[in-house]
C-alpha cells in the first residue's frame, strides 16, 4: 500500500492522545460510580440513572461540535486560516442552540422518573444530580468547540492533557461534595453532579487558557476577532452536526434498549451482559479514536486537493483498526471468562460473559469497519448518509434480529442475551457494508468533480 509507513505514523500521532482523552472520560464515570456506591445503593442508582439521562442528551451538543473538526481541517489543508475563527464562533453559536435544546429536554426528567415509579429519595437525589450538573452545560459547549478546533488543526495533545486535568479535578471534588469535606455539605450521589460541573468548567478554562497563551494559536485562534451569528453558517453546522448526533444516539439507544429488554430475564443475564458490554466498550475506544483521527487526515487531504491521499488515509486507518480488532478479538474469544472473573466470582455470570465476549470477538471487526468508514465520511463532510445507515442497520436489522433470537422460538429456541449479541453482529455488519460502499461512492464523486 502506497505511503503506508508515513501515513500510519501520522494517524498514530493523532490517535494516541485522542484515545487517552477518551479513556479519561470513561474513568471519570468509573470514579463517580465507585465513590457514590460507597455511600449507598440509592446514591449509586441516582448517579447511574442521572448519567443515563444526561449523557444521551449531551450527544446533541457533542455531535454538533464534532462538525467543526472537518471544517477546520479543510481550511488547514487549503492553507486558508483567515476563516477559522469565523467557523469556530459559528460552531459555538450552533452548540449553544443545542445546549438550550438539551436543557429543555432535561426539564422533562421529573416526568420520566414519575413513569418509572421510583421511591421518593431516589427520585429527589437523581433530580438533584441533574440540577447540579446542568451548571456545567455552558462549559461543556465551550470545551467541545475548542477541542474540535484544536483537533481540526491536527493538535490532539491538548485533548490528552485537558482530559488528565479533568480526571485529577474529578477525584478530589467528588470526595469533597459526595462525602461532605472541607466544610461542604455531604450531598451523596448528587455531589457527583456538582463535581462533574466543576470538572467541565476546569477543562474548558484550561483549554481556553492554553489557546490564548500558546504561540501556535497567535493570530489564528478561535477568538482573534469577533463574529456575530450568521444563520447560513449556523444552518451549515446544523446540517453537518445533527446527523452525527443522531447516529451516536441510534447506537447508544440500541444498547440501552437491549438492557431494558434483558431486565425480565433476571440478574445473572443482566450482569453477564453488562460485564461484556463494559469490556467491549473499553476496547471500542481505539477504533473510535482512530475514526476521529481519520476524519482529520481525510479533511486535511481534501482541503489541500490531494484527493488520493484521503482514500489512502482511510485504507491505512482500516489496516490499523482491523489489526487491533483481530488481536483483541482473539483475547476476548480465548480469555473472556478470565476477564469476567475480574468483575465477579459468580460462575453463571462468568460463563455467560465468556459466551458473549466470544460473540463480541466477531462483531469487533464489523464495528471497526463501520467506525472508520463513518470517520472518513465525516472528513468528506458526508454525515447524512451515516445517520440513515446507522438507524437502518441498528434498529430494523440489529434489534429485530436480536429480539427474534433472544426472546422467541421462531427460528431457534430463545437464546436470551446471546440472541441480542448476534443481533449486534448483524446490525454492525450491515452498517459496515453500507458505509464502506458509501465511502467509495463519495470518493469517486469527489475525484470526478476535481477533474
N, C-alpha and C positions, 0 to 999 in steps of 0.2 A: 504494500500500500504506500502511495506517494506521501512523503513528508511525515511518516508515522512517528518517528522519534521526536522531532521538534514539536509537533502538534500535541503529542502525549505529554510532553513536559509542560507546555503552556496550560493544558487542561488540568494537569495535576496541581500546578501552582494556584490555579483558580479554585479548584475543588476542595483542596485541603482546608483552607480557612473557613470556607462555607460549611463544610462538614462539621468542623469543631464548633462553629457558631450554632448549628442546628442541634448538636448534641448538648450544648449548654442549655438551650431552651428546654429540651426534654428533661435534663437534670433538675431544672427549676421546678418542674411539675412533680418530679420524684421527691424533692425536698419538701414541697408543700404537703404532699400526701403523707410522708413519713412523720413530719413534725405535728401535723394536725391529728394523725392517727394515735399519737401518744397521749392526746388529751381524752379522746373517747370516740365511740362509734358514731355519734351524732355529728361531731366535728369532722370526722373523716368523710362521712356521707355528704355533708354540706359542701365540702371542698370538691368532692367528686362530681356532684350534680351541678354545682356552680360553674365548675370548669367545663362541664359538658354543654352548658348553655352559652358560656362566654366564648369559648374557642371557635365553634362553628360560625357564630355571628361576626366575629372579628375577621373571618376569612374574606368578608366583603371588602374591608379596608386592605387586607393583605394582598388580595388579587388585584385590586385597583392600583396599589403601589407597585406591584411587580411589572405592570405595563411600562413603567418608566425605564427600567433597565435596558430593554432592547432599543428604545428610542435614543437613549444616551449613547449606547454602543454604536448605533448607526452614525450619530453625529461624530463620535470619536473616530470611527473608521474613515469617515469622509473628511476628517480634519476641520470640521465646522464646529468650533467651540463657542461661537457667538450666540447660538440659540439654546445652549444647555441650561442656562439659568432660567430662561423663559419656560422651557419644558418642565423643569423641576418645580417651579412655582404653580404652574397649571396642574401638575400632578398633585401638589399639596392641596389645592382647592378641590380637586376631584376626590381625594381621600377624605377631606373634611366633610364633603357631602355624604360619602359612605359612612363616616363616623356618626353623623346625625341619624342616618337610617338605622345603624346598629343600636344607637341609644334608644330610638323609638321601638325597635323590636324587643330590646331587653326590658322595656317597661311592661311587656306582657308576661314577664316571668311569674308574677303572682298568680295569674290565670293558669299558667302551665302547672305550677305546683298545686293549685286547687284541684286540677284534674287528676293529679297523682294521689290525692287523698293522703297526704303525709301528716305526721304528727306536728303540732304547733312549734315545738322547739327546733325541729329540723327545718321547718319552713322559714322561721324567723332568721336562723343562722345563715341559710342559703341566700336569702334576700339581703342580709347584711353584707355577706361576702361580695355579692354583685354590686351593691351600692358603693362599697369601698373601692373595688377595682375599677369602677367606671371613672373615678377621678384620674386614672391613668390613660384614658382613651385619647385625649389630645396629644399626650406624649407618644403614644403608640403610632399615631398618624405621622408625627414629625420623624420618629425613628425609622419607620418603614420607607418614607420618601428619601431620607438622607442615605439610608443603607443602599437602596436601589440606585441612587445617584452614584455612589462610590463604586458599586459593583458594575454599573454600566460603563465606567471608566476602567474596568478590569482591576480595580483595587479591592480585593476581598479581605485583605488582612485586617482592616478596621472592624469588619464583622466579627472576626475571631476575638480581637481584643475587647470589644464592647460586650460581646457575649460572656466572656470571662468576668468582666467587671460586674455585669448583671447578676451572675451566679454568686459572686463574692458579696454583693449587697443583699441578695436574697436570703442568705443563711442567717445573718445577724438580725435583719429586720423581721423575719419570721419568728425568731427566738424572742424578740422584744414584744411583738404585738400578739402573738399566739399565747405566750405564757405570762405576759404582763411584767416585763422587766424595765429597769431604769425609770420607774415611776409611771409607766404606761399601764392602762387597764388590760387585764387578761381577756382578750376577745375570743380565744379559742380558734376554731376553724375560720371564723370571719376575719381574724387577724391576718390570715394568709392573703386576703383580698387587699388589706392595707399595704402589706409587704410588696405585693405584686405591683400595685400602683406606684409605690416609691421606686421600685426597680425600673419600671418603664420610664419614669422621669429621669432617673440616674443615667440610663442608657441613652436616652435622647439628648440629655445635656452633655454627656461625654462625647458623643459623636458630633454634635454641633460645635463644641469647643475645638475638637480636633480639626474639623473642616475650616473653621475660622482662623486657626493658628498655623496649620500645616502649609509649608511653602508650595507644595504641588497644587494646592487649590487657590492660590493667589491669582486673581484675575479670571478664574474660570469656576468659581464656586457657585452654589445654587442661589446665593443672595448678593451677587455682585451689583445688581441693580433691581429695582422694584418693578414688577409687572402686575397689573390688575387682572381680575378674572377675564379670560377670553373664552366665550362659550363654545366656539368652534373647537378650540384646543381641548377644553374640558370634555366635550362630547366625544372627541377622538380618543381620549384616555378611557372614557367610559366604554366605548366600543371595543377597545383593546383589553381592558381590565375586567369588565363584568363577565365575559366568558371564562377567564381564568378563575375568578371567584366561584362561579357556578360549577366548573369542572372539579375544583377542590371540594366543593360542598357535596357533589354527587358521590365522590369517593368516600369522604368521611361519613356521610349519611348512610351509605351502604353498610359499613361496618357497625354503625350504631343500630341500624335496623336488625342486623343479624343477632346482635347481643340481646335485643328485646325479644326476638323470636325464639332464642335459645333458653330464655329465662324459665319457661314452664318445664323444661327437661331436667331441672334440678341443679344443685350447686356444684356437683362433680363436673358436669358437662360445661357449665358456665366458667368454672375455674380453669379447666383444661383449655378451653377456647381462649380465655383471657391471657393465660400464660403464653400460649403460642403466638397470639397476636402481639403481645408485648415484645417478644423476641424478634419476630419478623418486622415489626415497626422499627426496631433499632437497626436491623440490617438494611432496611429501606432507606435509611439516612444517606447511604453512599450513592445509590442511583439518583435520589432526589437532588443531592448536592451536585452531582455530575450533570444532571439535567439543567440546573441553574447556570452552571459554568458553560455548557454548550450553547445556551441562549446568548451569552456574551460573545463567545467566539464566532458564532454564526452572524450575529448582528454586526460585529466589527468587520468581518469579511465582506458582508453585503454593502456596508457603508463605504468601504474602500474599493468597491467594484470588483473584488476578487471572488466571483460567484462560485468558481470551482472549489475554492478554499472553504467555503461554507459547507458544502457537502462533505469535503474531506474531514472537517472538524466533527461532523456528525458520525462519520464512519469510525474515526479513531475513538470517539467517546463510546460508541456502541461496543467496540472491541474491548475497551477497558471495563465497561459495565458488565458485559457478558462474562468476561474472565473472572471478575469479582463474584458475580452471581453463581457461577459454576462451583467455585471453591466453597462459598457459603452454603450453597445447596447441598453439597456433599457433607458438610459439617452438620447441617440440620437433619439430613437423612440418616446419617450414621450415629450422631450424638444427640438426637432430640431428647431422649429420655434423660440423659446425663444433664443436659441444660435445664430441663424441667425440674430436676432434683434440687436446683438452687432456690426454687420458689416454694417447694412443698415436699413433705415426706409421705404424702398420701399415694399409695401405689396405683389406685384407679385414676387419679388425676394425672400422674406421671405417664401412665400407659396411653391415655387419650391424647395428652400433649405430644407424646412421641409420634403417634399416628398422624396428627395434624401437621406437625413440622415436616414429616415425610412428604405430605402433600404440598407444603409450603416450598419445599425444595424444587418442585415443578413450577409453581407459579412465580417464583422469584425471577425466573428467566423472562417470562412474559411481562412481568412488572418492570423489569429493566428496559425492555424494548419500548414499552409504551411511555415510560417516564422520559427517556432520552429523546424519543420522537416528539413528545409534547414540548420539551425544552427547545429542540431545534426549530419547531414550528413557531414558537414564540419569537425566536430570532428573526424569522421571516415576517413577523408581525401578523401571523395567521393564527388566531386564537378561537374564532367562532367554530370552526370545524372540530377542534379538540373538545369543545363543550358538548357538541351534538354527539360525537363519538363516545365520549365517556358516559353520557347519560344512557345511550342505547346499549352500550356494552355492559355497564354495571347493573342497570336495573332490569330492562326487559330480558336480557340474556343471563347475566350472572345471578341476580337474585331469584329469577324464575326457576332456573335450573336448580339452584340451591334449595329452594322451598320444596320442589318436587322430590328431590333425592333425600332431603333431610326429614321431611315431615309426612310424606305419603308413601304408599306402597304401589304407586302407579307403574314404576319401572323396575325397581328393586325394593326389598324390604327397607322401611325407613332407616336411614343411615345416621340420623342425628347430626352432630356437629360436622362430621366428615362430609356429609352431603353439601353443607354450605361451603366448605372449603373447596370442594370440587367445582361448585358454582363460581368461587373466586377464580379458579383456574380458567374456566370457560370465559368469564367476563373479561379478565385481563388479557387472555389470548385474542379475543375478538378485538379488543381495543388496540393491542399491539399490531395486529394485521391491518386494521383500517387506518391507523395513524401513520404507519410506515408507508402504506400506499399513498396516503395524502401527502406526506412529506416529499416523495419523489415526484408527484404531480406538480406540487408548488415549486419545487426546484426547477423542473423542466420549463414551467411557465416563466419563471424569473429569468432563466437563461435565454429563452426565446425573446423576451421583451428587451433584453440588454443588447441583442444583436441588431 
